Amino acid sequence: MDIIATTCQGKVRGRVKDGIATFLAIPYAGAPFGAHRFRAPAPVEPWEGVRDALEYGPTVPQRPYRPPLDQLIPDVNIPGEECLNLNIWTPDAGGGPLPVMVWIHGGSLRNGSAAMPLYDGRAFARDGVVLVSINYRLGVEGFGVFPDAPDNRGLLDQIAALTWVRENIAAFGGDPGCVTVCGESAGAVSIAALMAGTRAAGLFHRAILQSGPPQTVPRSRGAKTVSAMAKALRVPATAEAFAAVNRERLLDVQDVVVGRTDPIRGGPGFHIVVDDDVVPADPPLPSVDLLLGCNREEYRLWFAPSGATDRISGLTLRLALLKFRIPGRVARLYRAARPGTKPGVILGEMATDLLLRGPLNRLADSRPARTFLYEFAWRSPVLELGACHALEIGFVFDNLRHGEALTGPDAPQPLADVMHRAWVAFATSGDPGWSAWDARRPVMVFDHPATGMVLAPRQEELQAWL
């Protein structure tokens, strides 16, 4: 059965199935093509009549992940210009206004889309939450730093999408005064940046950060990737020059420059930069309630499928310790707690704590508002992935069927029930069901068959970094 909703730009036609109304590919900003490339998001032109919102719309231009990640996290590629679009799942029964959750996908600021089947929001709508998923510009077009273009254009897109939600979500049964923004990896990093600035103030009221701490860099560092691409393209490092380059050529060069970079081992990439507009240099402490955490073995997504866990030798580990300036006492502590463990595992465990667990714990320590911490610990049997990066998403969305590439076919549904219910509870009331962060340092550990709260897990190792 079809259903019509009216937005500020015009009417849209969605579809109802099993009590859930779905509206797909609604544009929230103008197409970032032609004169709008490398510019702030432009308003959507209103339309006459009823616009079909029945199929996923165009995705942001990008290249797929390189093997073997392309099999574990398959990208969706839908050509077209109106790629700044969003999708909505909402209960058909009405009875609102209902809490709203806006999902911002991850992908190192250069991959991903809201059209990935894993992000289907039916389970949230089934449980009384309006789920919105958004696309935003990626790579050099979204986060390249130029002297003649606005910085953080991908963040500006996210702000435009959140503004659209505030102005239109009531037409879909949602409460614009009860919006939780939720993201994983680069999506979580984006949300942390939005919380730090003023441009997104009032557009959301709670936030969930999955495996992504606050992370910004100076403009000078952010510009280095553009400089490397400009050298390869043999053009000036300006937005005007890049806009004149064929988009496919631009993506090819981008893939060469940043394609082998990952969050654990580093390398050239795209970053959110301090611009004193969207992202201030001295941000105030955000006052919204916050749910945040990470997975116990984040590093395994990059180390295990590529064989790096086994290839990393004792010498490689020592060189990595020097590169990242990790004190010898920290390395000795990790080794002592894991006797007989491979050097690659030791390095991965330290990298996970240095880049994720430590910063997230420090963020919780610094906040005046209520904060809840979690850790996802269930271990996938696929390719020795363990409790790796992104594994929790299928559980959060109660959508294990579309997460099998990472979880395998026998992922525990009871764990998805528990984790999804916690996210619904937080979006609804601000309380996911366990104690808020305090001096005891409570962390909800999601595992199967046992999920439960742990006080100050592995605190000695985290303290060693200070």
Secondary structure, DSSP 8 states (H G I E B T S, - for coil): -EEEEE-SS-EEEEEEETTEEEEEEEESS--SSGGGTTS--------SSEEE--S-----------TTHHHHS-------S--SEEEEEEETT----EEEEEEE--STTTS--TT-GGG--HHHHHTT-EEEEE----HHHHH---TTS-S-HHHHHHHHHHHHHHHHGGGGTEEEEEEEEEEETHHHHHHHHHHHSSTTTTS-SEEEEES-----B-HHHHHHHHHHHHHHHTS-SSHHHHHTS-HHHHHHHHHHHHTT-BTTTB-S----B--SSSS-SS-----SEEEEEEETTTTHHHHTTTTHHHH--HHHHHHHHHHTT--HHHHHHHHHHSTT--HHHHHHHHHHIIIIIHHHHHHHHH-SS-EEEEEE---B-GGG-BS-TTTTHHHHTT-GGGGHHHH-TT--HHHHHHHHHHHHHHHHHS--SS----TT-EEEEE-SS--EEEESTTHHHHHHT-
